[in-house]
Amino acid sequence: MTGTFITMRRVLMQLRNDPRTIGLILVVPCVLMGLLAWIYHDNQPHVFDQIGPALLGLFPLIVMFIVTSISTLRERRSGTLERLWTTPVTKGGFVAGYALAFGLMSVLQAVIAVAFSIWVCGLSLVGPVWQLVVVAVLDAVLGTCLGLLASGFARTEFQAVQFMPALILPQFLLCGLLVPRDQLPDVLRWVSDILPLSYAVDAMKTLATSADSGADVARDCLILVGFITLAVVGGTATLRRRTA
């Protein structure tokens, strides 16, 4: 636990001195949601209400994946991990500290993005707003943990970004945002059942259309927590001290 909090504090201090990363985390999802609302404002406002909640889960996941994978790789390339192993910080503590630090940023990101989408962009939501925030936070934390996992296989920052098409784009295509999952070919539907973003989109769609969404959203959130746990374990197992 000591190593976890040492890492979390260090990451938060680094973020405080990095306004560009803070802007990427907090501002970019709002800009994207605002652009989407603007596109459909005049002709098809109902489309924004249909896809807006799902994209509130997708955008934070992508942003946090990019930020975390590059930040973690930079720690390895700079030799920071080599120095950290001389302190009480372990692999598990390092990964947990990163997850907690970016998890706190994820909470702030989700609250700002949801508030902006509802009260500025006019997003209409049938289910409870707080449940939308919870799902958005879990999506962002999932992006953080997937970024930690991807960074273990990358040698350069460019390679870390290259993992996004491999890990994120297939989920985007199969999550039910473009085509309902029950209308996919059987093999693709089975694949979508093992992708975490599918359950995030399911939860967001339920909140957009149903006032009695508690049980379904809770089930989807538990599945997301399971994927987050697996990603943390995988990130810990693949973490290396230094990139050659």
C-alpha positions in Angstrom: 0.0 0.0 0.0 2.9 2.4 0.7 4.2 1.9 -2.8 0.8 2.4 -4.3 0.3 5.7 -2.6 3.9 6.8 -3.4 3.2 6.1 -7.1 -0.3 7.7 -7.0 1.1 10.9 -5.4 3.9 11.1 -7.9 1.6 10.7 -10.9 -0.8 13.3 -9.6 2.1 15.8 -9.1 3.3 15.2 -12.6 -0.2 15.8 -14.0 -0.5 19.0 -12.1 2.6 20.3 -13.9 1.4 19.1 -17.3 -1.5 21.3 -18.5 -1.6 19.7 -22.0 -2.3 16.3 -20.5 -4.9 17.7 -18.2 -6.5 19.5 -21.2 -6.5 16.2 -23.1 -8.2 14.4 -20.3 -10.8 17.0 -19.2 -11.4 19.1 -22.3 -11.2 16.8 -25.3 -14.2 14.6 -24.4 -16.3 17.8 -24.0 -15.2 19.2 -27.3 -16.0 15.9 -29.1 -19.5 15.8 -27.5 -20.1 19.4 -28.4 -19.1 18.8 -32.0 -21.4 15.8 -32.2 -24.3 17.8 -30.7 -23.6 20.6 -33.2 -23.6 18.1 -36.2 -27.1 16.9 -35.3 -28.6 20.0 -33.7 -30.6 21.3 -36.7 -31.7 18.3 -38.6 -31.7 15.2 -36.3 -31.5 16.1 -32.7 -32.9 12.7 -31.7 -29.8 11.0 -33.1 -27.6 12.8 -30.5 -29.8 11.5 -27.8 -29.5 8.0 -29.1 -25.7 7.8 -29.6 -24.5 10.5 -27.2 -24.6 8.3 -24.0 -22.7 5.5 -25.7 -20.0 7.9 -26.9 -19.7 9.3 -23.4 -18.2 5.9 -22.6 -16.1 5.6 -25.8 -14.3 9.0 -25.8 -13.0 8.8 -22.2 -11.8 5.2 -22.8 -9.8 6.3 -25.9 -8.3 9.4 -24.2 -7.3 7.5 -21.0 -5.8 4.6 -23.1 -3.6 7.0 -25.0 -2.5 9.0 -22.0 -1.7 6.0 -19.8 0.1 3.9 -22.3 2.4 6.7 -23.3 3.0 7.9 -19.7 3.8 4.4 -18.5 6.2 3.7 -21.4 7.9 7.0 -20.7 8.6 5.9 -17.2 10.3 2.8 -18.5 12.3 4.5 -21.2 13.6 7.2 -18.8 14.8 4.5 -16.3 12.3 5.7 -13.6 11.2 2.1 -12.9 14.7 1.0 -12.3 15.0 3.7 -9.6 11.6 2.9 -8.2 12.5 -0.7 -7.5 15.0 0.5 -5.0 12.1 1.9 -3.0 9.1 0.1 -1.4 7.3 0.3 -4.8 6.5 -3.1 -6.3 5.1 -3.9 -9.7 1.6 -4.3 -8.2 2.0 -1.1 -6.3 3.1 0.8 -9.4 0.2 -0.4 -11.5 -2.3 0.1 -8.7 -0.9 3.6 -8.1 -1.3 4.5 -11.8 -4.8 3.1 -11.8 -5.8 5.1 -8.7 -4.2 8.4 -9.9 -5.8 8.2 -13.3 -9.0 6.8 -11.7 -9.3 10.1 -9.8 -8.8 12.0 -13.1 -11.4 9.7 -14.6 -14.0 10.7 -12.0 -13.4 14.4 -12.7 -13.4 13.7 -16.4 -16.7 11.8 -16.3 -18.5 14.5 -14.1 -17.4 17.3 -16.4 -18.2 15.5 -19.6 -21.6 14.3 -18.4 -22.5 17.7 -17.0 -21.4 19.4 -20.3 -23.4 16.9 -22.4 -26.6 17.3 -20.5 -26.7 20.9 -19.5 -24.8 22.5 -22.4 -25.4 20.2 -25.3 -28.9 19.3 -24.3 -28.5 15.5 -24.1 -31.8 13.9 -23.1 -31.4 11.0 -20.7 -34.2 8.7 -19.3 -32.2 6.9 -16.7 -30.5 8.4 -13.6 -27.6 10.8 -14.3 -25.5 9.4 -11.5 -25.5 5.9 -13.2 -24.3 7.5 -16.4 -21.4 9.0 -14.4 -20.6 5.7 -12.9 -20.4 3.9 -16.3 -18.4 6.7 -17.8 -15.9 6.5 -14.9 -15.6 2.7 -15.3 -15.0 3.2 -19.0 -12.2 5.7 -18.4 -10.6 3.4 -15.7 -10.9 0.5 -18.2 -9.0 2.7 -20.8 -6.3 3.4 -18.1 -5.9 -0.3 -17.4 -5.8 -1.3 -21.0 -3.2 1.4 -21.6 -1.1 -0.1 -18.7 -1.4 -3.5 -20.4 -0.5 -2.2 -23.9 2.5 -0.4 -22.6 4.1 -3.6 -21.5 4.3 -4.8 -25.1 5.5 -1.5 -26.7 9.1 -0.3 -27.1 8.4 3.3 -28.3 5.6 5.8 -27.8 4.6 5.3 -31.4 4.2 1.6 -30.9 2.0 2.3 -27.8 -0.3 4.5 -29.9 -0.4 1.7 -32.6 -2.0 -0.6 -30.1 -5.1 1.6 -30.1 -6.3 0.2 -33.5 -5.7 -3.3 -32.3 -7.4 -3.0 -28.9 -10.0 -0.2 -29.3 -11.2 -0.1 -32.9 -12.5 -3.8 -33.0 -14.4 -3.0 -29.9 -15.9 0.1 -31.5 -17.0 -1.8 -34.5 -18.6 -4.7 -32.5 -19.9 -3.0 -29.4 -23.4 -2.3 -30.9 -22.9 1.4 -31.6 -22.9 1.0 -35.4 -25.1 -2.2 -35.6 -27.2 -3.7 -32.8 -25.2 -6.7 -31.4 -28.2 -9.1 -31.9 -28.1 -8.3 -35.6 -24.4 -9.2 -36.0 -23.4 -12.4 -37.7 -23.2 -15.2 -35.1 -19.4 -15.3 -35.0 -19.1 -11.6 -34.6 -21.8 -11.6 -31.9 -19.8 -14.2 -30.0 -16.7 -12.0 -30.3 -18.6 -9.0 -29.1 -19.7 -10.9 -26.0 -16.1 -11.0 -24.8 -15.3 -7.4 -25.4 -15.6 -4.9 -22.5 -16.8 -2.0 -24.6 -19.9 -4.0 -25.5 -21.1 -3.9 -21.9 -20.4 -0.3 -21.5 -22.4 0.6 -24.6 -25.2 -1.7 -23.4 -25.3 0.1 -20.1 -25.3 3.5 -21.8 -28.1 2.5 -24.2 -30.2 1.2 -21.3 -29.8 4.6 -19.5 -30.8 6.4 -22.6 -34.0 4.5 -23.1 -35.2 3.1 -19.8 -36.0 4.7 -16.4 -35.9 1.3 -14.7 -32.3 0.5 -15.5 -30.8 -0.4 -12.2 -30.4 -4.2 -12.5 -29.2 -4.2 -16.1 -26.7 -1.4 -15.5 -25.4 -3.0 -12.3 -24.8 -6.2 -14.2 -22.9 -4.5 -17.0 -20.9 -2.5 -14.4 -19.9 -5.7 -12.6 -18.7 -7.2 -15.9 -16.7 -4.0 -16.6 -15.1 -4.3 -13.1 -14.1 -7.8 -14.0 -12.4 -6.7 -17.2 -10.7 -3.9 -15.3 -9.3 -6.4 -12.8 -8.1 -8.7 -15.6 -6.4 -5.7 -17.3 -4.7 -4.7 -14.0 -3.4 -8.3 -13.4 -2.2 -8.4 -17.0 -0.5 -5.0 -16.7 1.3 -6.1 -13.6 2.5 -9.4 -15.2 3.8 -7.7 -18.4 5.4 -4.6 -16.7 9.1 -4.4 -17.4 11.7 -2.3 -15.8 13.3 -0.7 -18.8 12.7 -0.6 -22.6 15.8 -1.4 -24.6 
